[in-house]
Amino acid sequence: MGRGIFNSPLVRWFNTAAVGLTRIPVLGRWIGHGVVVIRYTGRRSGQTFDTPVSVQRDGDRVTIHVMAPDSKNWWRNFLGAGAPLTLVNLDGTDRTGHAVARRDEQGRVAVTVALDAP
């Protein structure tokens, strides 16, 4: 996987700024309807990462459609059996769940999160 635009310093700065905006009480609630920060542990590195993503929610299931998946690596942590993650400030609270990534025949990637009971 090449570094590409999605691994550039500008994108890392933007992601950091987006994460910060979600932590502002009023603004975070407004942004949080379609964008949340996911917190997860890297499978190989063991490091904790915070990444802003766009989500669609249906009850206790959240779907993240990964844009330009070949330019990103974070979703690969959830291939196979998947792994736990936290959706930061989803509906005003942090919610944990189990995420599984799948790639379809057209190369699109979706990460489905089954939320744990509150």
Phi, psi and omega in degrees: 000125177285163180294313175060176182295329185285352175249014183282161176302324180297317179292320177298320177297314180300315179299318178297317178296318180297318177299316179298319180296325180290345181269354177279122190314301184288313181295320180300321178293321180292313179294323187297351179290332180232343181234131174226167175259131173259143177240128183210166178255128179298134183298317182269320186278332185076001180279152176267135181236146171244125183225127176284137179219158174268135184231157169236133183244139175222091182066238181265021178234131179239135178243133176245115176269116185278116177280137180050059186299331180288347178264359184233154180243340189304320185293340181293340176295346186247013176289163178070235182285350179084190183198162178286154171208168178239134172263113187281127175059040173279117184057036175085004179213156176281132180238132177263161179189180178247125185250140176228129179261139177222141176250132180270181184299332180273001179089000178287146180240133173232138175251119180257130182246120172268110183290141173288159177298142182294000000 
